Amino acid sequence: MTGSFVTAWLFALVLVVCLGIWAYSVVDFGETDERDMRTFTKEVWGVILIFGCVFGGIAWLVGGRPHPPGVRRRSSGHR
């Protein structure tokens, strides 16, 4: 194996993983009701996902996606 062959396969692998994350985020976003979104409106998230590509997809998974049922949210108040 030559170095360029390994580099090409590594690039292809990273590209497939990034596209997979983005595609999953877009589909998940499309199936989510706006009332369940944690931060922005549906229009804002759509712009972030389309123009933000992979970074927008990661932002959706981290900050916009609804909490799964049964997951207790942290309260902002002190106890």
Secondary structure, DSSP 8 states (H G I E B T S, - for coil): --HHHHHHHHHHHHHHHHHHHHHHHHHHHHHS-GGG-SSS-HHHHHHHHHHHHHHHHHHIIIIIS---TT-----SS--
